[in-house]
Amino acid sequence: MSATADHAEERTNPATRLGFEPGQVVQEIGYDDDVEQELREGIETVIGTDLVDEDYDDVADVVLLWFRDEDGDLTDALVDAIGLIDEGGAILLLTPKTGRDGYIEPSDINEAAQTAGLTQTKSVNAGKDWSGSRLVTPKAAKTGKR
């Protein structure tokens, strides 16, 4: 694939911008009928396989966590997600955008991530109704692992 084709895919497939790579195991938590289907399909295209669900019984490279304000305590959800990722893995926290049902303030996301022992490496537009925050353990942030 040419560099131009790579850039075109990055623009058209948001999963590429989010750092997903072929062969990764991505565990999805918090799926509901309001999630961004185009993003899910894009991730599956990049990783080359289906997302695994909440019943997956091994560690994942990335946890895709759809979280809304009414879903409970964000810090608890992040701590639980840490236990699902391999060392050096990441959590992609997806929350509704401003003005959407279930919106969470960025300061609340930052506080929950810090309390859980995570570092936010980037914030991204994850679709029409969702924003994404890529969170990693401090060790992964220092080594540059995704």
N, CA, C and O of each residue as an XYZ file, in Angstrom:
584
protein
N       0.847     -1.173      0.000
C       0.000      0.000      0.000
C       0.893      1.236      0.000
O       1.896      1.284      0.712
N       0.537      2.204     -0.776
C       1.347      3.415     -0.875
C       1.079      4.349      0.297
O       0.079      4.215      1.002
N       1.981      5.288      0.491
C       1.799      6.263      1.564
C       0.521      7.063      1.338
O      -0.172      7.411      2.295
N       0.205      7.356      0.070
C      -1.015      8.093     -0.239
C      -2.245      7.282      0.148
O      -3.200      7.824      0.705
N      -2.222      5.991     -0.144
C      -3.341      5.127      0.227
C      -3.474      5.033      1.742
O      -4.585      5.017      2.274
N      -2.332      4.971      2.439
C      -2.360      4.947      3.903
C      -3.048      6.196      4.448
O      -3.873      6.107      5.357
N      -2.706      7.366      3.888
C      -3.308      8.609      4.351
C      -4.799      8.658      4.034
O      -5.587      9.175      4.826
N      -5.183      8.125      2.888
C      -6.604      8.104      2.523
C      -7.378      7.228      3.500
O      -8.476      7.593      3.920
N      -6.816      6.068      3.870
C      -7.503      5.189      4.818
C      -7.611      5.866      6.177
O      -8.626      5.730      6.860
N      -6.567      6.597      6.574
C      -6.588      7.281      7.859
C      -7.715      8.309      7.908
O      -8.349      8.486      8.948
N      -7.965      8.979      6.802
C      -9.042      9.965      6.763
C     -10.410      9.298      6.764
O     -11.341      9.811      7.384
N     -10.550      8.162      6.079
C     -11.861      7.543      5.936
C     -12.178      6.543      7.042
O     -13.353      6.297      7.314
N     -11.182      5.964      7.681
C     -11.419      4.986      8.736
C     -10.912      5.548     10.063
O      -9.703      5.596     10.289
N     -11.821      5.974     10.943
C     -11.389      6.569     12.213
C     -10.580      5.600     13.077
O      -9.807      6.044     13.926
N     -10.733      4.311     12.885
C      -9.990      3.325     13.682
C      -8.485      3.457     13.452
O      -7.695      3.219     14.366
N      -8.093      3.829     12.260
C      -6.681      4.004     11.955
C      -6.120      5.185     12.759
O      -5.024      5.098     13.313
N      -6.875      6.284     12.820
C      -6.456      7.464     13.606
C      -6.316      7.125     15.088
O      -5.505      7.724     15.795
N      -7.108      6.168     15.551
C      -7.122      5.826     16.973
C      -6.002      4.866     17.359
O      -5.875      4.512     18.530
N      -5.193      4.442     16.397
C      -4.031      3.629     16.708
C      -4.266      2.126     16.696
O      -3.408      1.372     17.154
N      -5.391      1.677     16.189
C      -5.618      0.238     16.104
C      -4.707     -0.354     15.045
O      -4.400      0.291     14.043
N      -4.274     -1.594     15.275
C      -3.337     -2.254     14.374
C      -3.804     -3.670     14.062
O      -4.509     -4.280     14.866
N      -3.416     -4.201     12.899
C      -3.782     -5.571     12.538
C      -3.336     -6.570     13.608
O      -2.248     -6.457     14.171
N      -4.198     -7.543     13.871
C      -3.866     -8.611     14.802
C      -4.177     -8.331     16.257
O      -4.068     -9.232     17.088
N      -4.563     -7.104     16.591
C      -4.885     -6.800     17.982
C      -6.186     -7.479     18.411
O      -7.108     -7.660     17.615
N      -6.233     -7.850     19.696
C      -7.465     -8.328     20.301
C      -8.115     -7.121     20.970
O      -7.519     -6.500     21.851
N      -9.335     -6.789     20.555
C     -10.043     -5.630     21.095
C     -11.317     -6.126     21.771
O     -12.199     -6.701     21.133
N     -11.389     -5.888     23.082
C     -12.558     -6.298     23.861
C     -13.482     -5.106     24.032
O     -13.059     -4.034     24.466
N     -14.740     -5.301     23.689
C     -15.728     -4.230     23.743
C     -16.604     -4.387     24.985
O     -17.177     -5.449     25.232
N     -16.695     -3.304     25.759
C     -17.503     -3.262     26.972
C     -18.516     -2.120     26.827
O     -18.174     -1.054     26.315
N     -19.743     -2.335     27.269
C     -20.744     -1.276     27.259
C     -21.485     -1.116     25.948
O     -22.093     -0.076     25.699
N     -21.439     -2.142     25.104
C     -22.153     -2.079     23.825
C     -23.650     -1.894     24.073
O     -24.221     -2.516     24.969
N     -24.273     -1.036     23.276
C     -25.718     -0.850     23.289
C     -26.112     -0.383     21.895
O     -25.252     -0.210     21.031
N     -27.388     -0.182     21.675
C     -27.831      0.195     20.326
C     -27.475      1.628     19.945
O     -27.714      2.033     18.808
N     -26.906      2.410     20.873
C     -26.536      3.789     20.569
C     -25.080      3.954     20.135
O     -24.654      5.069     19.835
N     -24.308      2.866     20.098
C     -22.890      2.989     19.775
C     -22.684      3.348     18.305
O     -23.602      3.229     17.494
N     -21.500      3.778     17.978
C     -21.128      4.209     16.634
C     -20.739      2.979     15.794
O     -19.596      2.524     15.839
N     -21.698      2.457     15.038
C     -21.469      1.227     14.269
C     -20.340      1.370     13.249
O     -19.579      0.429     13.026
N     -20.234      2.539     12.635
C     -19.183      2.758     11.637
C     -17.802      2.623     12.279
O     -16.891      2.064     11.668
N     -17.639      3.124     13.495
C     -16.364      2.997     14.196
C     -16.077      1.530     14.508
O     -14.961      1.057     14.295
N     -17.069      0.819     15.006
C     -16.896     -0.607     15.329
C     -16.446     -1.386     14.092
O     -15.508     -2.181     14.150
N     -17.134     -1.142     12.974
C     -16.796     -1.832     11.731
C     -15.396     -1.451     11.252
O     -14.659     -2.294     10.740
N     -15.036     -0.183     11.419
C     -13.701      0.266     11.035
C     -12.615     -0.409     11.858
O     -11.568     -0.779     11.327
N     -12.862     -0.570     13.154
C     -11.893     -1.250     14.015
C     -11.736     -2.699     13.566
O     -10.618     -3.202     13.461
N     -12.851     -3.365     13.304
C     -12.793     -4.761     12.855
C     -12.038     -4.888     11.530
O     -11.316     -5.863     11.318
N     -12.202     -3.911     10.645
C     -11.471     -3.918      9.375
C      -9.973     -3.813      9.626
O      -9.191     -4.553      9.028
N      -9.567     -2.903     10.503
C      -8.138     -2.706     10.782
C      -7.534     -3.921     11.481
O      -6.469     -4.392     11.082
N      -8.199     -4.438     12.522
C      -7.606     -5.544     13.295
C      -7.740     -6.884     12.576
O      -7.033     -7.835     12.910
N      -8.641     -6.972     11.591
C      -8.776     -8.178     10.794
C      -9.619     -9.268     11.434
O      -9.581    -10.413     10.984
N     -10.373     -8.944     12.464
C     -11.224     -9.925     13.132
C     -12.347     -9.199     13.865
O     -12.358     -7.970     13.934
N     -13.287     -9.957     14.410
C     -14.380     -9.360     15.170
C     -13.894     -8.857     16.527
O     -12.908     -9.357     17.069
N     -14.592     -7.869     17.065
C     -14.365     -7.456     18.442
C     -14.812     -8.603     19.343
O     -15.751     -9.327     19.014
N     -14.134     -8.766     20.489
C     -14.589     -9.769     21.443
C     -15.469     -9.069     22.473
O     -15.326     -7.869     22.710
N     -16.384     -9.828     23.086
C     -17.346     -9.202     23.991
C     -16.914     -9.305     25.455
O     -15.797     -9.718     25.767
N     -17.818     -8.922     26.328
C     -17.532     -8.861     27.758
C     -17.225    -10.225     28.365
O     -16.645    -10.298     29.449
N     -17.604    -11.313     27.682
C     -17.376    -12.660     28.200
C     -16.016    -13.234     27.813
O     -15.686    -14.352     28.209
N     -15.229    -12.495     27.055
C     -13.894    -12.953     26.641
C     -13.072    -13.248     27.887
O     -13.050    -12.443     28.818
N     -12.391    -14.401     27.914
C     -11.727    -14.820     29.151
C     -10.201    -14.774     29.108
O      -9.542    -15.505     29.846
N      -9.636    -13.927     28.256
C      -8.197    -13.728     28.209
C      -7.957    -12.220     28.218
O      -8.910    -11.441     28.206
N      -6.696    -11.806     28.238
C      -6.416    -10.371     28.203
C      -6.469     -9.862     26.761
O      -6.198    -10.600     25.814
N      -6.817     -8.610     26.623
C      -6.921     -7.964     25.316
C      -5.794     -6.946     25.158
O      -5.176     -6.525     26.136
N      -5.541     -6.563     23.918
C      -4.573     -5.494     23.649
C      -5.195     -4.126     23.910
O      -4.524     -3.199     24.363
N      -6.495     -4.017     23.615
C      -7.229     -2.766     23.795
C      -8.623     -3.099     24.312
O      -9.255     -4.051     23.856
N      -9.097     -2.302     25.272
C     -10.493     -2.379     25.692
C     -11.200     -1.170     25.104
O     -10.768     -0.032     25.292
N     -12.280     -1.422     24.398
C     -13.138     -0.396     23.833
C     -14.292     -0.238     24.817
O     -15.184     -1.084     24.870
N     -14.278      0.842     25.595
C     -15.247      1.036     26.672
C     -16.222      2.147     26.314
O     -15.871      3.326     26.357
N     -17.466      1.765     25.954
C     -18.539      2.726     25.710
C     -19.116      3.059     27.086
O     -19.572      2.161     27.794
N     -19.104      4.331     27.473
C     -19.552      4.684     28.813
C     -20.403      5.942     28.777
O     -20.033      6.950     28.175
N     -21.556      5.858     29.441
C     -22.485      6.985     29.534
C     -22.633      7.370     31.001
O     -22.383      6.552     31.886
N     -23.031      8.592     31.260
C     -23.147      9.094     32.626
C     -23.979      8.172     33.514
O     -23.654      7.991     34.688
N     -25.037      7.593     32.975
C     -25.928      6.739     33.773
C     -25.395      5.309     33.956
O     -26.063      4.478     34.571
N     -24.206      5.019     33.428
C     -23.652      3.667     33.510
C     -23.002      3.346     34.854
O     -22.524      2.228     35.049
N     -22.974      4.298     35.782
C     -22.379      4.036     37.092
C     -21.146      4.877     37.327
O     -21.043      6.007     36.850
N     -20.204      4.307     38.075
C     -19.000      5.032     38.459
C     -17.902      4.811     37.416
O     -17.478      3.678     37.187
N     -17.453      5.879     36.796
C     -16.450      5.783     35.738
C     -15.126      5.251     36.270
O     -14.485      4.433     35.612
N     -14.711      5.695     37.434
C     -13.446      5.201     37.994
C     -13.494      3.688     38.162
O     -12.547      2.994     37.791
N     -14.582      3.174     38.714
C     -14.722      1.722     38.877
C     -14.664      1.008     37.529
O     -14.026     -0.038     37.407
N     -15.320      1.563     36.526
C     -15.319      0.947     35.193
C     -13.909      0.918     34.612
O     -13.515     -0.064     33.982
N     -13.145      1.999     34.822
C     -11.775      2.043     34.307
C     -10.875      1.053     35.041
O     -10.053      0.382     34.417
N     -11.026      0.960     36.357
C     -10.231     -0.008     37.135
C     -10.538     -1.426     36.647
O      -9.626     -2.233     36.462
N     -11.812     -1.725     36.440
C     -12.189     -3.040     35.922
C     -11.565     -3.278     34.547
O     -11.086     -4.378     34.267
N     -11.566     -2.261     33.691
C     -11.017     -2.392     32.341
C      -9.513     -2.638     32.366
O      -8.994     -3.363     31.517
N      -8.805     -2.045     33.327
C      -7.355     -2.256     33.437
C      -7.058     -3.744     33.595
O      -6.082     -4.251     33.041
N      -7.901     -4.436     34.351
C      -7.701     -5.864     34.559
C      -7.935     -6.707     33.312
O      -7.616     -7.896     33.305
N      -8.479     -6.118     32.268
C      -8.790     -6.850     31.039
C      -7.729     -6.696     29.965
O      -7.740     -7.425     28.973
N      -6.795     -5.736     30.154
C      -5.795     -5.492     29.115
C      -4.454     -6.101     29.474
O      -4.089     -6.225     30.643
N      -3.733     -6.477     28.430
C      -2.387     -6.998     28.559
C      -1.467     -5.852     28.995
O      -1.789     -4.682     28.788
N      -0.332     -6.190     29.593
C       0.629     -5.158     29.980
C       0.994     -4.341     28.740
O       1.332     -4.896     27.695
N       0.921     -3.030     28.871
C       1.197     -2.151     27.744
C      -0.019     -1.895     26.874
O       0.078     -1.193     25.868
N      -1.171     -2.457     27.248
C      -2.394     -2.261     26.483
C      -2.998     -0.885     26.730
O      -2.463     -0.081     27.494
N      -4.110     -0.634     26.076
C      -4.762      0.670     26.191
C      -6.264      0.490     26.366
O      -6.836     -0.549     26.036
N      -6.872      1.532     26.892
C      -8.326      1.604     26.997
C      -8.767      2.774     26.124
O      -8.274      3.893     26.267
N      -9.691      2.501     25.228
C     -10.294      3.588     24.456
C     -11.648      3.843     25.082
O     -12.595      3.083     24.880
N     -11.729      4.929     25.851
C     -12.963      5.319     26.521
C     -13.777      6.172     25.561
O     -13.322      7.218     25.099
N     -14.983      5.712     25.270
C     -15.879      6.440     24.373
C     -17.063      6.945     25.166
O     -17.765      6.171     25.815
N     -17.283      8.255     25.110
C     -18.372      8.889     25.846
C     -19.178      9.777     24.892
O     -18.637     10.286     23.910
N     -20.465      9.961     25.181
C     -21.280     10.822     24.316
C     -20.732     12.253     24.263
O     -20.210     12.777     25.247
N     -20.866     12.857     23.093
C     -20.414     14.240     22.913
C     -21.287     15.209     23.701
O     -22.384     14.860     24.139
N     -20.790     16.421     23.874
C     -21.513     17.487     24.551
C     -22.927     17.606     24.003
O     -23.135     17.618     22.789
N     -23.899     17.694     24.911
C     -25.281     17.869     24.518
C     -26.027     16.580     24.237
O     -27.245     16.596     24.056
N     -25.309     15.454     24.197
C     -25.967     14.157     23.960
C     -26.328     13.526     25.298
O     -25.688     13.808     26.312
N     -27.352     12.672     25.306
C     -27.702     11.942     26.526
C     -26.505     11.140     27.001
O     -25.850     10.466     26.206
N     -26.213     11.209     28.301
C     -25.118     10.455     28.880
C     -23.770     11.159     28.858
O     -22.755     10.575     29.238
N     -23.754     12.437     28.405
C     -22.512     13.215     28.326
C     -21.787     13.250     29.669
O     -22.414     13.345     30.724
N     -20.460     13.171     29.612
C     -19.623     13.238     30.811
C     -18.628     14.384     30.615
O     -17.996     14.495     29.565
N     -18.500     15.221     31.623
C     -17.572     16.355     31.563
C     -16.134     15.854     31.388
O     -15.747     14.868     32.017
N     -15.333     16.523     30.536
C     -13.932     16.138     30.367
C     -13.148     16.128     31.688
O     -12.268     15.289     31.880
N     -13.468     17.056     32.595
C     -12.764     17.087     33.884
C     -13.074     15.834     34.700
O     -12.214     15.343     35.432
N     -14.306     15.312     34.578
C     -14.669     14.073     35.267
C     -13.930     12.876     34.677
O     -13.524     11.970     35.405
N     -13.759     12.877     33.362
C     -13.005     11.805     32.705
C     -11.555     11.848     33.167
O     -10.978     10.817     33.511
N     -10.969     13.038     33.176
C      -9.578     13.194     33.590
C      -9.386     12.742     35.039
O      -8.430     12.030     35.348
N     -10.288     13.153     35.918
C     -10.190     12.783     37.332
C     -10.320     11.268     37.516
O      -9.558     10.667     38.274
N     -11.280     10.655     36.826
C     -11.486      9.205     36.937
C     -10.265      8.446     36.411
O      -9.841      7.456     37.007
N      -9.706      8.913     35.298
C      -8.528      8.263     34.717
C      -7.345      8.343     35.682
O      -6.663      7.344     35.914
N      -7.102      9.525     36.243
C      -5.992      9.687     37.185
C      -6.190      8.828     38.420
O      -5.243      8.199     38.891
N      -7.397      8.791     38.950
C      -7.687      7.983     40.142
C      -7.460      6.503     39.844
O      -7.007      5.759     40.714
N      -7.772      6.072     38.625
C      -7.588      4.673     38.230
C      -6.129      4.357     37.897
O      -5.779      3.197     37.678
N      -5.277      5.388     37.857
C      -3.863      5.175     37.550
C      -3.561      5.184     36.068
O      -2.586      4.575     35.628
N      -4.384      5.865     35.298
C      -4.216      5.916     33.847
C      -3.790      7.312     33.395
O      -4.017      8.306     34.085
N      -3.169      7.357     32.223
C      -2.762      8.608     31.604
C      -3.483      8.743     30.275
O      -3.530      7.797     29.488
N      -4.044      9.919     30.024
C      -4.721     10.166     28.754
C      -3.676     10.584     27.738
O      -2.949     11.555     27.949
N      -3.598      9.841     26.618
C      -2.606     10.160     25.600
C      -3.177     10.981     24.456
O      -2.447     11.731     23.807
N      -4.474     10.849     24.200
C      -5.099     11.681     23.156
C      -6.603     11.646     23.304
O      -7.177     10.707     23.854
N      -7.224     12.697     22.797
C      -8.682     12.772     22.694
C      -9.005     12.848     21.218
O      -8.310     13.518     20.455
N     -10.062     12.159     20.817
C     -10.383     12.108     19.394
C     -11.885     12.183     19.167
O     -12.687     11.869     20.046
N     -12.236     12.603     17.973
C     -13.618     12.548     17.523
C     -13.848     11.109     17.075
O     -13.198     10.641     16.141
N     -14.758     10.413     17.725
C     -14.973      8.993     17.419
C     -16.265      8.749     16.648
O     -16.746      7.618     16.582
N     -16.817      9.785     16.076
C     -18.040      9.632     15.292
C     -18.975     10.796     15.526
O     -18.623     11.784     16.169
N     -20.165     10.658     14.993
C     -21.153     11.738     15.058
C     -21.561     12.064     16.489
O     -21.729     13.234     16.833
N     -21.723     11.039     17.327
C     -22.246     11.254     18.674
C     -21.262     10.931     19.810
O     -21.602     11.090     20.982
N     -20.048     10.481     19.469
C     -19.128      9.990     20.491
C     -17.758     10.642     20.406
O     -17.257     10.937     19.321
N     -17.159     10.862     21.585
C     -15.777     11.323     21.701
C     -14.967     10.194     22.317
O     -15.490      9.394     23.093
N     -13.698     10.135     21.970
C     -12.849      9.085     22.503
C     -11.660      9.648     23.260
O     -11.106     10.687     22.903
N     -11.279      8.937     24.314
C     -10.078      9.267     25.084
C      -9.235      8.010     25.155
O      -9.686      6.985     25.668
N      -8.012      8.080     24.642
C      -7.112      6.931     24.705
C      -6.362      7.000     26.029
O      -5.656      7.969     26.311
N      -6.526      5.956     26.837
C      -5.948      5.909     28.177
C      -4.973      4.738     28.273
O      -5.258      3.644     27.784
N      -3.828      4.973     28.903
C      -2.832      3.918     29.070
C      -2.321      3.920     30.500
O      -2.446      4.914     31.216
N      -1.746      2.801     30.907
C      -1.086      2.754     32.206
C       0.182      3.592     32.093
O       0.736      3.709     30.999
N       0.658      4.179     33.191
C       1.855      5.021     33.114
C       3.051      4.295     32.493
O       3.831      4.910     31.766
N       3.206      2.997     32.770
C       4.313      2.245     32.198
C       4.213      2.225     30.671
O       5.216      2.408     29.981
N       3.012      2.006     30.145
C       2.822      1.995     28.692
C       3.068      3.379     28.106
O       3.608      3.498     27.006
N       2.681      4.421     28.826
C       2.880      5.784     28.317
C       4.367      6.092     28.193
O       4.784      6.746     27.237
N       5.177      5.625     29.154
C       6.625      5.891     29.119
C       7.326      5.130     28.024
O       8.281      5.643     27.441
N       6.886      3.918     27.720
C       7.548      3.106     26.700
C       7.034      3.396     25.308
O       7.610      2.939     24.320
N       5.949      4.158     25.222
C       5.387      4.492     23.924
C       4.539      3.375     23.346
O       4.136      3.454     22.185
N       4.254      2.332     24.124
C       3.440      1.218     23.638
C       2.008      1.686     23.448
O       1.540      2.602     24.126
N       1.319      1.041     22.511
C      -0.085      1.363     22.271
C      -0.969      0.398     22.958
O      -2.191      0.509     22.871
